[in-house]
């Protein structure tokens, strides 16, 4: 991870299962959902609404760092064949994504 903010989200004490549940809950409970953080925390399990909101704030900060070019895209090695075009497309897609 290239920056402190990237490591803040990625190295938290949340399990992979909780992180996946968190991502799914964010898709289910958008910013207009009543009791959003309570519902997200309940979906994740083992966390509080305040912790879920803090995790989201760290995620937003990480995405902003990526969008602002502060985090380099990895240089993936291949076992043959070219992925350069596909990686460039992925980089363009990631840079064009915006949070609501």
Residue frames as qw, qx, qy, qz and C-alpha x, y, z in Angstrom:
[[0.000, 0.891, 0.454, 0.000, 0.00, 0.00, 0.00],
 [0.513, 0.438, 0.012, 0.738, 1.51, 3.22, -1.09],
 [0.081, -0.553, 0.135, -0.818, 0.10, 5.66, 1.41],
 [0.063, -0.041, 0.760, -0.646, -0.94, 5.83, 5.02],
 [0.594, 0.126, 0.165, -0.777, -4.57, 6.25, 4.05],
 [0.715, 0.190, -0.578, -0.345, -4.53, 3.11, 1.93],
 [0.389, 0.095, -0.864, 0.305, -3.17, 1.08, 4.81],
 [0.295, -0.078, 0.488, -0.818, -5.75, 2.55, 7.20],
 [0.780, 0.098, -0.031, -0.617, -8.66, 0.86, 5.42],
 [0.769, 0.282, -0.556, -0.142, -6.89, -2.27, 4.31],
 [0.450, 0.204, -0.771, 0.401, -5.17, -3.20, 7.55],
 [0.502, -0.420, 0.221, -0.723, -8.01, -2.69, 9.99],
 [0.271, -0.180, 0.896, -0.302, -9.15, -5.40, 12.33],
 [0.763, 0.272, 0.133, -0.571, -12.07, -6.34, 10.07],
 [0.602, -0.059, 0.774, 0.187, -12.06, -9.82, 8.59],
 [0.008, 0.056, -0.684, -0.727, -12.41, -10.46, 4.87],
 [0.084, -0.506, -0.851, -0.116, -15.95, -11.69, 5.55],
 [0.095, -0.735, -0.404, 0.536, -16.80, -8.45, 7.40],
 [0.073, -0.423, 0.323, 0.843, -15.29, -6.35, 4.61],
 [0.048, -0.179, -0.810, -0.556, -17.40, -8.14, 2.01],
 [0.130, -0.653, -0.735, 0.130, -20.50, -7.73, 4.18],
 [0.139, -0.624, -0.123, 0.759, -19.63, -4.04, 4.59],
 [0.010, -0.187, 0.542, 0.819, -19.39, -3.53, 0.84],
 [0.120, -0.389, -0.854, -0.324, -22.66, -5.34, 0.28],
 [0.165, -0.688, -0.586, 0.396, -24.39, -3.33, 3.02],
 [0.086, -0.469, 0.103, 0.873, -23.17, -0.06, 1.48],
 [0.096, -0.060, -0.700, -0.705, -24.81, -1.08, -1.77],
 [0.227, -0.522, -0.819, -0.071, -28.02, -1.94, 0.08],
 [0.262, -0.823, -0.390, 0.319, -28.19, 1.05, 2.43],
 [0.447, 0.520, 0.125, 0.717, -27.40, 4.20, 0.49],
 [0.216, 0.085, -0.313, 0.921, -26.87, 7.67, 1.92],
 [0.417, -0.276, -0.117, -0.858, -30.62, 8.31, 2.03],
 [0.634, -0.261, -0.724, -0.071, -31.45, 5.16, 3.99],
 [0.499, -0.723, 0.134, -0.459, -32.82, 5.77, 7.48],
 [0.749, -0.535, 0.386, -0.059, -30.54, 4.41, 10.21],
 [0.711, 0.596, -0.374, -0.014, -27.89, 3.67, 7.56],
 [0.191, 0.579, -0.729, 0.311, -24.96, 3.07, 9.93],
 [0.626, -0.210, 0.598, -0.455, -27.02, 0.98, 12.32],
 [0.908, 0.309, 0.123, -0.254, -28.12, -1.23, 9.44],
 [0.576, 0.636, -0.502, 0.104, -24.62, -1.45, 7.97],
 [0.144, -0.515, 0.748, -0.393, -23.16, -2.38, 11.37],
 [0.776, -0.034, 0.477, -0.412, -25.85, -5.02, 11.87],
 [0.868, 0.465, -0.109, -0.138, -25.13, -6.50, 8.42],
 [0.377, 0.646, -0.622, 0.232, -21.38, -6.59, 9.11],
 [0.873, -0.399, -0.280, -0.001, -21.67, -8.03, 12.61],
 [0.771, -0.289, -0.180, 0.538, -19.30, -7.40, 15.48],
 [0.317, 0.153, 0.031, 0.936, -19.14, -3.65, 14.92],
 [0.025, 0.631, 0.501, -0.592, -20.97, -0.51, 16.00],
 [0.393, 0.845, 0.349, 0.098, -22.66, 2.12, 13.85],
 [0.113, -0.940, 0.240, 0.215, -19.83, 4.55, 14.68],
 [0.518, -0.378, 0.673, 0.368, -17.21, 1.99, 13.60],
 [0.574, 0.468, 0.624, 0.251, -19.07, 1.32, 10.35],
 [0.220, 0.966, 0.133, -0.023, -19.24, 5.05, 9.61],
 [0.303, -0.789, 0.448, 0.290, -15.52, 5.43, 10.39],
 [0.619, -0.031, 0.702, 0.351, -14.71, 2.52, 8.06],
 [0.469, 0.742, 0.451, 0.164, -16.70, 4.26, 5.33],
 [0.010, -0.983, 0.110, 0.148, -14.86, 7.54, 5.90],
 [0.467, -0.524, 0.616, 0.358, -11.52, 5.72, 5.57],
 [0.604, 0.316, 0.674, 0.285, -12.72, 4.06, 2.38],
 [0.307, 0.921, 0.241, 0.021, -13.78, 7.41, 0.91],
 [0.199, -0.880, 0.351, 0.252, -10.39, 8.91, 1.77],
 [0.578, -0.221, 0.700, 0.357, -8.61, 5.98, 0.13],
 [0.541, 0.576, 0.569, 0.226, -10.68, 6.28, -3.04],
 [0.124, 0.987, 0.027, -0.096, -10.02, 10.00, -3.19],
 [0.390, -0.665, 0.537, 0.343, -6.28, 9.29, -2.94],
 [0.590, 0.133, 0.717, 0.347, -6.55, 6.85, -5.84],
 [0.387, 0.808, 0.432, 0.103, -8.63, 9.26, -7.93],
 [0.028, -0.980, 0.138, 0.143, -6.15, 12.08, -7.29],
 [0.736, 0.559, -0.334, 0.185, -3.27, 9.93, -8.52],
 [0.275, -0.745, 0.527, -0.304, -1.60, 9.58, -5.13],
 [0.737, -0.206, 0.640, -0.071, -1.59, 5.79, -5.36],
 [0.210, 0.461, -0.704, -0.498, 0.22, 4.14, -8.25],
 [0.920, 0.126, -0.034, -0.369, -1.51, 1.35, -10.11],
 [0.696, -0.389, 0.588, 0.139, 0.35, -1.92, -9.70],
 [0.387, 0.572, -0.604, -0.398, 2.51, -3.23, -12.51],
 [0.887, -0.054, 0.394, -0.234, 1.11, -6.73, -12.89],
 [0.033, -0.447, 0.825, 0.345, 3.35, -9.36, -14.41],
 [0.853, 0.225, 0.001, -0.471, 1.88, -11.86, -16.81],
 [0.638, -0.220, 0.722, 0.153, 2.71, -15.41, -17.82],
 [0.279, 0.118, 0.731, 0.611, 2.48, -14.60, -21.48],
 [0.065, 0.735, 0.606, 0.297, 0.10, -12.58, -23.54],
 [0.175, 0.234, -0.110, 0.950, -0.40, -8.87, -23.13],
 [0.207, -0.694, -0.666, 0.179, -2.61, -7.24, -20.53],
 [0.262, -0.137, -0.046, 0.954, -1.37, -3.69, -21.13],
 [0.212, -0.304, -0.417, -0.830, -4.50, -2.58, -22.94],
 [0.556, -0.538, -0.618, -0.139, -6.76, -4.19, -20.37],
 [0.504, -0.414, -0.398, 0.645, -4.82, -2.59, -17.50],
 [0.092, 0.035, 0.107, 0.989, -5.00, 0.84, -19.15],
 [0.388, -0.439, -0.535, -0.608, -8.75, 0.39, -19.54],
 [0.595, -0.529, -0.573, 0.193, -9.05, -0.59, -15.87],
 [0.374, -0.232, -0.213, 0.872, -7.00, 2.45, -14.83],
 [0.120, -0.219, -0.298, -0.921, -9.26, 4.74, -16.89],
 [0.520, -0.506, -0.605, -0.327, -12.34, 3.13, -15.37],
 [0.567, -0.455, -0.492, 0.479, -11.02, 3.52, -11.83],
 [0.240, -0.104, -0.058, 0.963, -10.09, 7.16, -12.40],
 [0.245, -0.295, -0.400, -0.833, -13.56, 7.93, -13.78],
 [0.480, -0.507, -0.716, 0.010, -15.39, 6.40, -10.77],
 [0.077, -0.433, 0.240, -0.865, -16.77, 8.94, -8.34],
 [0.169, -0.313, -0.842, 0.405, -18.33, 8.48, -4.92],
 [0.188, -0.699, -0.462, -0.513, -21.71, 9.95, -4.22]]
